[in-house]
Amino acid sequence: MTRAEEFEQLRPLLFSIAYRLLGSVSEAEDVVQEAWLRWEAASTQPTSAKAFLSAIVSRISIDVLRSARVRREEYVGPWFPEPLLTDPYEDPEHSAELADSVSMAALLLLERLSPLERAAFVLREVFGFGFGEIASAVGRSEAACRQLVVRARRHMDEGRPRFEADRTEREELAGRFLDAFRDGNVDGLTALLAADVQMVGDAGGKAPQWADRFIGAGNVARVLASLVPLFARIGAKMEPHEVNGQPGAIFRDRDGRVLNTWALDILDGQIQTIRTVSNPDKLGHVGPVADAWAALREGNQARRPMN
């Protein structure tokens, strides 16, 4: 196997590590590309390509995380990870950990950790790396890495997200919810929403947003129903799609350009949280991005009565 073939075989794993560390598809892709350049330039063949490349990706991601913290402190409104439509890496031995760790809720919890805690936790708890490999990746002793994981696990356990265990039930409920939304059925929506449901949006100051957060089944149902006529006026289409391992949807304008994504947290037969991402900077990997401001203007103009 050539060095290039070996790298391509490991690319899904490397991207999945980088994405969980950074919460950004574009930054994860950049990190993987930088890892390839370093791999290509390496003068010796390491004993384990997986360990070597995972360590490179982890170190670069830690550096990016440290610089990103300042940017996120200055971010306008709630910050969410870039929506991930498909996780390229699969591992039957860690399938549950992989699925849980890519959800929006889990990635937001990871934001509470220091860069080193986050890297140690992801490598150990999600991907099952040994402490020797983690020590090499983060530049700390094995004992220190064990402490990093213990602290990270404690933080994560305090707020660990819970989701509907039965995938079929979860998808069926999401389907009923999206149908009720499509119909603008306030009562149907309210019945599927938890009493304390939250609808939270990440527009980053670069797309229309009515408010950062709506709370309560009645409030959220009315907001959702009010969007239906607007979407109809601009010819928007809703495409049910898994987002970050949870049921969700992609919204596109009449030309197929992306307006936003939704990710749904479902537990106990109800929608607990709706997270929307409309910041155009976070949607480019989903497809061509719509001008959401222009779409809003079109919708408002179409609503005005003719003189």
C-alpha positions in Angstrom: 0.0 0.0 0.0 1.4 3.4 -0.9 1.6 6.3 1.5 -1.2 8.1 -0.3 -3.5 5.0 -0.2 -2.8 4.6 3.5 -3.7 8.2 4.2 -7.0 7.9 2.2 -7.9 4.8 4.1 -7.5 6.8 7.4 -9.1 10.0 6.1 -12.6 9.3 7.5 -11.2 8.7 11.0 -8.9 11.8 10.8 -11.8 14.0 9.7 -14.1 12.6 12.5 -11.5 13.3 15.1 -10.9 16.8 13.9 -14.6 17.6 13.6 -15.4 16.5 17.1 -12.5 18.6 18.4 -13.4 21.7 16.4 -17.1 21.6 15.6 -16.4 22.9 12.1 -16.5 20.9 8.9 -14.4 23.5 7.0 -11.7 23.6 9.7 -11.6 19.9 10.1 -11.0 19.5 6.4 -8.2 22.1 6.6 -6.6 20.1 9.5 -6.8 16.9 7.5 -5.2 18.5 4.5 -2.4 19.9 6.7 -1.9 16.4 8.2 -1.5 15.0 4.6 1.2 17.6 3.8 3.1 16.6 7.0 2.6 12.9 6.3 3.8 13.3 2.7 6.9 15.2 3.9 7.8 12.8 6.7 11.2 11.3 6.1 10.6 8.0 7.9 7.7 5.6 8.0 6.1 5.5 11.5 5.3 2.2 13.1 1.6 3.0 13.1 0.2 5.4 10.5 -3.1 5.6 12.5 -1.4 6.7 15.7 1.0 9.1 13.8 -1.7 10.8 11.8 -4.2 10.9 14.7 -1.6 12.6 16.8 -0.9 15.2 14.1 -4.6 15.9 13.6 -5.0 16.3 17.4 -2.1 18.6 17.8 -3.2 20.9 14.9 -6.8 20.9 16.2 -5.7 21.8 19.7 -3.8 24.9 18.3 -6.8 25.8 16.2 -9.1 25.4 19.2 -7.0 27.8 21.3 -7.2 30.5 18.7 -10.9 29.9 18.1 -11.8 30.5 21.7 -11.2 34.3 21.2 -13.3 34.3 18.0 -16.2 32.5 19.7 -16.2 34.9 22.7 -16.9 37.7 20.1 -19.5 35.7 18.2 -22.9 37.4 17.7 -25.6 35.4 19.4 -25.6 31.6 20.2 -22.7 29.6 18.6 -23.4 26.1 17.2 -21.1 23.7 15.4 -21.3 23.6 11.7 -24.0 21.1 10.8 -22.7 17.6 9.8 -24.9 15.7 7.5 -22.9 12.4 7.4 -20.1 11.2 9.6 -17.7 9.4 7.3 -16.2 7.2 9.9 -17.8 4.0 11.1 -16.6 1.6 13.8 -19.0 -1.1 15.1 -17.1 -1.4 18.4 -17.7 2.3 19.2 -20.9 3.0 17.2 -22.9 4.2 20.2 -20.1 6.6 21.3 -19.6 7.9 17.8 -23.4 8.6 17.4 -23.7 10.3 20.7 -20.6 12.4 20.4 -21.5 14.0 17.1 -24.8 15.5 18.3 -25.1 19.2 18.6 -25.8 18.8 22.3 -22.7 16.8 22.9 -20.5 19.1 20.8 -21.7 22.1 22.8 -20.8 20.2 26.0 -17.3 19.6 24.7 -17.0 23.4 24.3 -16.9 23.6 28.1 -13.6 21.6 28.2 -10.1 22.9 27.8 -8.5 22.0 24.5 -6.3 19.3 26.1 -9.3 17.9 28.0 -11.4 17.8 24.9 -8.7 16.1 22.9 -8.0 13.5 25.6 -11.7 12.8 26.1 -12.5 12.4 22.4 -9.5 10.2 21.7 -10.2 7.9 24.7 -14.0 7.9 25.2 -15.1 8.2 21.5 -12.4 6.5 19.5 -10.9 4.1 22.1 -7.3 5.2 21.9 -4.9 3.9 24.5 -3.3 6.4 27.0 0.1 5.9 25.4 -1.3 7.1 22.0 -3.1 10.0 23.7 0.0 11.1 25.6 1.9 11.2 22.2 -1.0 13.2 20.7 -1.4 15.9 23.3 2.2 16.1 24.6 1.5 15.0 28.2 2.4 12.0 30.3 0.1 9.0 30.5 -0.7 9.9 34.1 -1.6 13.4 33.1 -3.8 12.2 30.3 -5.7 9.9 32.7 -6.4 13.0 34.8 -7.5 15.0 31.7 -10.0 12.2 30.8 -11.3 12.0 34.4 -11.9 15.7 34.6 -13.5 15.8 31.1 -15.7 12.8 31.9 -16.9 14.5 35.0 -17.9 17.7 33.1 -19.6 15.7 30.4 -21.5 13.5 32.8 -23.0 16.5 34.5 -24.8 17.6 31.4 -24.6 14.5 29.1 -27.5 14.7 26.6 -30.1 12.0 26.5 -31.9 11.0 23.3 -34.7 8.7 22.3 -33.1 5.3 22.3 -35.2 3.8 19.6 -34.1 5.2 16.3 -37.3 4.2 14.5 -39.6 5.9 17.1 -37.4 9.0 17.0 -37.6 9.2 13.2 -41.3 8.6 13.2 -41.9 11.4 15.7 -39.7 13.7 13.7 -41.7 12.9 10.6 -44.9 13.8 12.3 -43.4 17.0 13.6 -42.2 18.1 10.2 -45.5 17.2 8.7 -47.3 19.4 11.3 -44.9 22.2 10.5 -45.5 21.9 6.8 -49.2 22.2 7.4 -48.8 25.1 9.8 -50.8 23.0 12.4 -50.3 24.8 15.7 -52.1 22.2 17.8 -50.3 19.4 16.1 -47.0 21.1 16.7 -47.8 21.8 20.3 -48.7 18.2 21.0 -45.2 17.1 19.9 -43.2 19.7 21.8 -42.0 19.3 25.4 -43.6 21.9 27.7 -40.2 23.5 28.2 -39.0 23.0 24.6 -36.4 25.5 23.3 -35.9 26.7 19.8 -32.4 28.3 19.5 -30.8 29.8 16.4 -27.3 30.5 15.2 -27.3 33.2 12.6 -24.0 34.8 13.7 -25.4 38.2 12.8 -25.2 37.3 9.1 -28.8 36.1 8.5 -32.3 37.1 9.7 -33.2 36.0 13.2 -36.3 37.0 15.2 -34.7 36.1 18.5 -31.8 34.0 19.9 -34.2 31.7 21.7 -37.9 30.8 22.1 -39.0 28.8 25.1 -42.3 26.9 25.8 -44.5 24.7 23.6 -47.0 27.4 22.9 -44.5 30.0 21.9 -42.4 27.7 19.8 -45.5 26.3 18.0 -46.7 29.8 17.1 -43.3 30.8 15.8 -43.0 27.7 13.7 -46.5 28.2 12.3 -45.8 31.8 11.4 -42.8 30.7 9.3 -45.0 28.5 7.0 -46.6 31.3 5.0 -43.2 33.1 4.6 -41.6 29.9 3.3 -44.5 29.4 0.9 -44.2 32.9 -0.5 -40.5 32.4 -1.4 -41.0 28.9 -2.7 -38.8 27.3 0.1 -38.6 23.6 0.3 -38.1 21.4 3.4 -35.8 18.4 3.0 -35.9 16.0 6.0 -32.4 14.9 6.7 -30.3 13.7 9.6 -28.2 16.5 11.1 -25.4 15.6 13.5 -26.8 12.1 14.0 -30.2 13.4 15.0 -33.4 13.9 13.0 -33.5 17.3 11.3 -34.1 19.1 8.0 -32.4 21.2 5.4 -34.4 24.2 4.1 -33.7 25.4 0.6 -35.0 28.3 -1.6 -36.8 27.7 -4.9 -33.4 27.3 -6.6 -32.2 24.7 -4.2 -29.8 27.0 -2.3 -29.5 26.4 1.4 -31.4 28.7 3.8 -30.7 26.9 7.1 -30.7 23.5 8.8 -32.6 22.2 11.8 -31.5 19.5 14.3 -34.0 18.0 16.7 -33.3 16.6 20.2 -36.0 14.0 21.0 -36.7 12.3 24.3 -39.7 10.7 25.9 -41.7 11.0 22.8 -41.3 14.8 22.5 -39.2 17.4 20.8 -36.9 18.8 23.5 -34.8 21.3 21.5 -34.7 22.7 18.0 -31.4 24.1 16.9 -31.3 26.1 13.7 -28.2 27.2 11.8 -28.6 30.0 9.3 -25.1 31.6 9.4 -24.1 31.3 5.8 -20.5 30.9 6.8 -21.5 27.5 8.3 -23.5 26.2 5.4 -21.2 26.1 2.4 -20.4 22.4 2.7 -24.2 21.6 2.6 -24.6 23.2 -0.8 -24.8 26.6 -2.5 -26.0 29.1 0.1 -29.1 31.3 -0.4 -29.1 35.0 0.4 -31.5 34.8 3.4 -31.9 38.6 3.6 -33.1 38.7 0.0 -35.4 35.8 0.7 -36.9 37.6 3.7 -37.4 40.8 1.7 -39.1 38.9 -1.1 -41.4 37.2 1.5 -42.3 40.5 3.1 -43.0 42.2 -0.2 -45.3 39.3 -1.3 -47.3 39.8 1.9 -48.1 43.4 1.3 -51.5 44.0 -0.3 -51.6 45.4 -3.8 -52.8 49.0 -4.1 
